[in-house]
Amino acid sequence: MKNSSQRQAAVRNFLSERNIGAFIIPSGDNHFGEYFQDYFACRKWVSGFTGSAGTLVITQKGSALWTDSRYFVQALSELEGSDITLMKMKTEGTPTIAAWLKEQLSESGVVAVDGNLFSKADYESLESSLCPLKLAITDDPFNAIWKDRPNLRFNKIFSLSTSVTGESTSVKLKRIRLQLPENEDYVYFLSTCDDIAWLCNLRGSDIPYNPLFASYIAITKERALLFVNNNVVDEGVRKELEKEGVELMSYELAGDYLLNLGKSVRLIASPDKISVSLYEKARSGGAAFTPDVIRGGVTGSLKAVKNKTEQEGFRMAMKNDAVAWVKFMIYLESEIKKRPNGITEFELAGKIAEFRAQSPDYRGESFSPIVAYGANAALPHYSPSEENQVFIDNKGFLLVDTGAQYLYGTTDTTRTFAIGDLSYEQKCDYTFVLKGMINLSKAVFPKGTRGSSLDMLARGPLCSAGKMYMHGTGHGVGHYLCVHEGPQSIRMEENPVELMPGMVTSNEPAVYVKDSYGIRTENLILCKEHEENTFGTFYSFETLTLVPIDTRAVIVSLLSDDEVEWLNGYHKMVCETISPLLDSDCQKWLAARCACIG
Amino acid sequence: MKNSSQRQAAVRNFLSERNIGAFIIPSGDNHFGEYFQDYFACRKWVSGFTGSAGTLVITQKGSALWTDSRYFVQALSELEGSDITLMKMKTEGTPTIAAWLKEQLSESGVVAVDGNLFSKADYESLESSLCPLKLAITDDPFNAIWKDRPNLRFNKIFSLSTSVTGESTSVKLKRIRLQLPENEDYVYFLSTCDDIAWLCNLRGSDIPYNPLFASYIAITKERALLFVNNNVVDEGVRKELEKEGVELMSYELAGDYLLNLGKSVRLIASPDKISVSLYEKARSGGAAFTPDVIRGGVTGSLKAVKNKTEQEGFRMAMKNDAVAWVKFMIYLESEIKKRPNGITEFELAGKIAEFRAQSPDYRGESFSPIVAYGANAALPHYSPSEENQVFIDNKGFLLVDTGAQYLYGTTDTTRTFAIGDLSYEQKCDYTFVLKGMINLSKAVFPKGTRGSSLDMLARGPLCSAGKMYMHGTGHGVGHYLCVHEGPQSIRMEENPVELMPGMVTSNEPAVYVKDSYGIRTENLILCKEHEENTFGTFYSFETLTLVPIDTRAVIVSLLSDDEVEWLNGYHKMVCETISPLLDSDCQKWLAARCACIG
């Protein structure tokens, strides 16, 4: 980027004024979520690199940007002319940030970061890896040097009734306090906006896709102080919160509040979800610190288990979503016939959003839609762009992975469509992915099972064919909240969180054949009680998603009788549930798509 | 037990002479293996309790014995008249040893243990849980108070040629040293007799079932000192060892050796496999300590991966074993006909050993044989006894779980026989166990997979029927060594060890219906390379065990086509491999038992 050198120079100026050797600019904000406002896009502003993951490091001698393999090509092109070295992560010969800095600086060198953007845990781990270099905290230099920096957005907050959330804030507070020390004065502090939104039964719109608002909350035995911008809460919402035991404070005052806790109070927070700046404020004021060591945090663990009302909300959201998908699929089929090689991925991405918007309860997309044709689908994180439109031919696969926010639930569905001729290998792959998806859907497992024990059920059929996908099988999903929500997961890697009745997780085995095609089939599944007997307690899954699975690519003989039965049962349920919501033409189409196989 | 009070009094006398408040007597010896010599059976001698797991604690006021649910009934009866309180572990209201001792002793109380019987890790964990009580190390009090204490046995050691082990000791030493610090003087010290036996290509017979000999080894950059009893090594073996770079030292001198290491040497050992006494000796002599943090230890991890020669040895052992099993199964069938309700579990346990002993390479049983009829099989650890003989009727299941040591491999096989009428539920359970066993046998999985990712393949079919087994699915197996060998396992619980080509593991799903019946089907499986391609490296299993599986209890319609195909393929392999080793009558029987189903 042509302006980059100038912007780096401004950062260097800031550093030399303070006698600092290097500055590290991460991706992210002070709330440690998946998305952040443009205000925080400093790394992009300086470097020109637009990818979602990347860390820029600036010294007086030079600059370097670390990113992962998804972005190597893009970064190389975007960094052109900037004099910034691309550091390809997990590639042989690439130094770590700490190793590189030790080469660049003298032993007494000081490295600095904006302490609002680093969690306590990340800061301490960086500090120890940098040794003997010193790590220091500075203010945000970009307020001064980024002249047209966007403003922070603080949009209106709206509240959800307990008919949607199933539980009042005061009851949630009570359940949280039950997990905190009984005999000690504490402040349990949250910076994670999704936890706060869940707890307070509020939603916002400060960032894309996740219905969140910038906030902190401090919970003591007696009080709950919600730190939000002064202009975002209406009088009605304020009164509701007050009734639930939540008082409002200015967003800007969270730091001062922690500074003034004093010595007799203990700060409890997740070390990876509180900024080192806020942590240091509390400590410098004298407060002791206890880490919230529960994976996902005390609040996050409660949030992950959806209550009956939330579960019902998911089911309603799935019905809305399925109607939109059916309309989309009919549109897709007819347009491909009408305009062979005339429709684009980008157009289709807009179309499914359009069909969803016909529901009055639709509140937007839950993530950036993936509509990927042919070889594009071999990139798991591909997103169609307006600038670079790709036309859809009448052969191979089209992969569509999209999700929505409804007033009472979040969806995330992937279907891969056989829109034309397929090779035998493509059909095999499609069938193996489906087998894995079905195996996991059907799982019955003892209480205490972790997701890592179930991953192989979904991955195994592909492995038997010598194929694999390099990502997890399932992520948690929020209730009209973040589509990627912890703490549970279903993946190869160990995650100590046990699957519990009420958790909603995705089920998305896949296969990616480089430069050729990609297949993914994804439902959301709800963990539920299955059976309790002398052998113990068993759980299983209810499939929430209600979208027909394209059977045209299935090689029926590769499915077991049980798998065929599951698939036919699924389609029967889809048809019975969705048909009443469709007009008669759509009903006919759906009945045909849901016909039994085998 | 009637003598117990007297023996406890002798221990109390020892304690009061030394101003010690309590003494903890564990089960085990100074080598931390599964079996130990009678010399170390002090807990049994004092308490009368004969179970394999239990810890006795004696204070001036009273005594208590902690054991697990397997032994509650037995312990209650064996402790009768001893005044020892039975502490039922994992039962509500049962205090931990530390909690109980804190109640029994004053705050300044001292608890003591024989430092040879506690690992450094266990000692330190006990020490911290006992605080503010002090923990101290004493000598073994039983040399003085146990008048007719058995002698320590040191039997002759014999060596195995590289045609059996596949690798010389000098090469093994080289591979071990490659994992130790290059730039520092170290003593890598092993107390684990199976690791030493593997490394030195030696075997012994000091304890039951495991062909081991009491020993330590100290490995430095230049030398390897094997500490064994002076009388157990013949001149020929001594010379062989010398050629391989192993020098002999007296078993008794291991402690002195560590004491004299001095300050410039670093002791490297597994904290859970070195006695706190030996560790303290090295430390008091000035040596620094580095824990061997590899799960299973540096040597144990190498030992777990069987080389091609060892794998071939397993295959030979399996052939011998299968011949004995076939003879046993024929004997069982004909005797049941001849003597309905006339044969006993105990007789059958002897019989299978007898058939095995017909092989010149047989070296004994690899564990205490389980022959369990009817409800007895519902106890996973049941062993038939001579005193309490159980006759076998012509109905239900007979479970036989036995294994052998051969000169070139170790076996461990369970078969459950339908020896008469079965209920529908019994047949379902048998089929679900078999499905699980087959699923795991057929698994294909990526490099890097841990056993916990595969357990559900074996456990799942039973869970779907609302049933479970409360033990792991698979344990590692040694090569003419311990039938229970680490570090890998296949179980629900997380174990970070990745399955590697060359590892031999059991595959033994099961179901236990209390007071009614038990079913277990167990093969040994060898992890091997399966495929390497652009998606990565995949592993799978070779089934080593060659014993027909009773198909009379199978409900074929519950098996998938793939499972039927696997079972028929397995029986074809068994028949083709074993038939040539049998006489014609046995061949006929085997062919019938290996007939295709479905």
Chai-1 contact restraints between the chains, C-beta under 6 A:
chainA,res_idxA,chainB,res_idxB,connection_type,confidence,min_distance_angstrom,max_distance_angstrom,comment,restraint_id
A,V444,B,C463,contact,1.0,0.0,6.0,A-B,restraint_1
A,V444,B,S464,contact,1.0,0.0,6.0,A-B,restraint_2
A,F445,B,C463,contact,1.0,0.0,6.0,A-B,restraint_3
A,P446,B,M468,contact,1.0,0.0,6.0,A-B,restraint_4
A,S453,B,M456,contact,1.0,0.0,6.0,A-B,restraint_5
A,M456,B,S453,contact,1.0,0.0,6.0,A-B,restraint_6
A,C463,B,V444,contact,1.0,0.0,6.0,A-B,restraint_7
A,C463,B,F445,contact,1.0,0.0,6.0,A-B,restraint_8
A,C463,B,F538,contact,1.0,0.0,6.0,A-B,restraint_9
A,S464,B,V444,contact,1.0,0.0,6.0,A-B,restraint_10
A,G466,B,E531,contact,1.0,0.0,6.0,A-B,restraint_11
A,G466,B,N533,contact,1.0,0.0,6.0,A-B,restraint_12
A,G466,B,F538,contact,1.0,0.0,6.0,A-B,restraint_13
A,K467,B,F535,contact,1.0,0.0,6.0,A-B,restraint_14
A,M468,B,P446,contact,1.0,0.0,6.0,A-B,restraint_15
A,M468,B,F535,contact,1.0,0.0,6.0,A-B,restraint_16
A,M468,B,G536,contact,1.0,0.0,6.0,A-B,restraint_17
A,E494,B,E494,contact,1.0,0.0,6.0,A-B,restraint_18
A,E531,B,G466,contact,1.0,0.0,6.0,A-B,restraint_19
A,N533,B,G466,contact,1.0,0.0,6.0,A-B,restraint_20
A,F535,B,K467,contact,1.0,0.0,6.0,A-B,restraint_21
A,F535,B,M468,contact,1.0,0.0,6.0,A-B,restraint_22
A,G536,B,M468,contact,1.0,0.0,6.0,A-B,restraint_23
A,F538,B,C463,contact,1.0,0.0,6.0,A-B,restraint_24
A,F538,B,G466,contact,1.0,0.0,6.0,A-B,restraint_25
A,S560,B,S560,contact,1.0,0.0,6.0,A-B,restraint_26
